[in-house]
Amino acid sequence: MVEFYKYKETSEFLDPKSNYTHTQQTIEFRKHPLTGSWCRINIDRAKRPHTNNGTLKEVDKKILAIAKKTENCFFCPANVDKKTPKHQKHISPEGRLRNGQFILFPNLFPFAPYHGVGVLKEKHFVSLNNLDARTWENALETTIDWFKKVYSHDSAARFASFNFNYLMPAAASLIHPHIQPIVDKRADNGLDDILKKSWQYSHDNNSNFWQDLLDNDEERYIGKTGKSVYWHASFAPSCANEVVGIVCGKSSFLELDSHDIEGIADGIAKVLRGLYAQGVRSVNMTINSAPLNESLASFFYLNIRIVSRSLMVDDYTTDQGFMELLHKEPVISTIPETIAKNLREYF
């Protein structure tokens, strides 16, 4: 059975902000119900000083200034056909895959045997709240078609993912919004762990963790999109504002039908619009899938993970430090239950 385990500790000190009176802060430790990984939550950390905090208005002005300065990049319509790579003929005789404004081509600097880049819109800069469901539907339809073509060509390429870095704090090298789909010949560390833990949970409990999570996580439930896509805030997040979408009954990209794709696209658009309204400007996203040639729905459901990143200020400080990178324990200053409450109005 799914267990939402947490406990609290306090840290005590004499606070210089209040004439060195005795002060304490609460740190909540949460254990992920599937992976067993821990995170630490202290909402007071949101108040800590930064070299340059920057107001949201200033951040938006900075983003627009960067967008204007970098217009006419090689993802823009005037350049995309002249300056981006082409697929081999067995993938696309025309060299690139298109659907509406979405265009998919090979990554010029790949870190997987099959690594694509998909430009979401012709417009050079689009804010998170304006990346609508139709945009994501076009991207998903075309990328899944690419997955099929890759797997048909190379049956060892079975592990596919759909990934999104938005703006520089999320490691995007260009401001023009784009996704990066990948097909590997082995599961990456994150997917490998989640598949193994899902199977182990099924073996130990004779049930599907993802279905059990849907049935027992009302406190963090956000909403449903389409016929089968359920969204909730992660109990033990890996990064700030982590939201997870679960496609009930489907385990891989190749099992998705048009209703599933519509539901995923609509949910992504709603989450991004809600996060934008809460002040988020940069995100990472991935969609985890079972191997393309297997149906693992008895113990694993295809899932979408969206997390927010730091604001892009002049003296930028990353939200990933020694605890996250080297100790593998995220330090979070947002409460998952609050995230769920704030996002429900967008569903």
Secondary structure, DSSP 8 states (H G I E B T S, - for coil): ----EEEEEEEEEEEGGGTTEEEEEEEEEEE-TTT--EEEE-GGGGG---S----HHHHHHHHHHHHHHT-S-TTSTTTHHHHS----TTT-TTSSEEETTEEEEE-SS-SSSEEEEEE--SSS---GGG--HHHHHHHHHHHHHHHHHHHHH-TT--EEEEEEEESGGGT-SSSS-EEEEEEESS--HHHHHHHHHHHHHHHHHSS-HHHHHHHH-GGGEEEEETTTEEEEE-SS-SSTT-EEEEETT--SGGG--HHHHHHHHHHHHHHHHHHHHTT---EEEEEE---TT---TTT---EEEEEE-----TT---S--HHHHTS---EE-S-HHHHHHHHGGG-
